[in-house]
Amino acid sequence: GLILGSGLGFFADDRIEVVGRLPYDKIEGFPVSTVPGHAGQFVYGTLEGKRVICMQGRFHYYEGYRMADLTLPIRLMHRIGVHTLFVTNAAGGINLDYSPGDFMMLSDHINFLGTNPLIGWQGDEGVRFPDMTEVYDGALRARIRDWAKAHSVDLKEGVYLATTGPSFETPAEIRAFAALGADAVGMSTVPEAIVARTLNMRVLGISCITNAAAGISKTELSHEDVSETADRVRPQFADLLAAGVQLA
């Protein structure tokens, strides 16, 4: 299963042999995407022989959805047999070694959303108190790390911090996040990863660093810049994600 973040939905069209598409608004009771760069549909088919299902567009807490709503697709994927979840996102670079267009594989995350998708968890599936020592699968990360090295791909690895958005962060907030150990910041991914882990799914996270975070960047931040950077690195991102799926 794949979740394609802001500006990254092209992967489903470029690399997957599509069998079918299911728009979110055709599923009764399902949320719909309201953010530019999120097509709002499931795309399913094969990727070099492997069966895959993609979310071409995700849901965000800042869209006004409850945590249970925005993580509903993860529970749905689990029920249809998905065992490995690739979560992608567009993120702001906090680490001074990161530049727009870089890719960061998530080694860990910091939940700065002020809530947790397991609050009120009543499902029969999964555990209520999941261990979070290794959210992002270490063995899979090692294989992708080796692939990147063999193919001369400069793949960063670091900690992703999730905020609610939709406002971008202030320079003071970015300084605080850096002190906490965050390498990149965004507005998604963590809720999906938490629910996937409680369902015992393997998780792999990849951030496309689309901009330097506030205070590091000397220019104003915009959603359009995020989408433009993601579009610029389309081939490299697609190669990396496709390799990850094959290595899973």
Secondary structure, DSSP 4 states (H G I P E B T S, - for coil): -EEE-TT-THHHHHH-EEEEEEEGGGSTT-----STT---EEEEEEETTEEEEEEES---GGGT--HHHHTHHHHHHHHTT--EEEEEEEEEE-STT--TT-EEEEEEEEE-SSS-TTTT---SSS-SS---TTSS-HHHHHHHHHHHHHTT--EEEEEEEE---SSPPPHHHHHHHHHHT-SEEESSSHHHHHHHHHTT-EEEEEEEEEEEPBTTBSS---HHHHHHHHHHTHHHHHHHHHHHHHH-
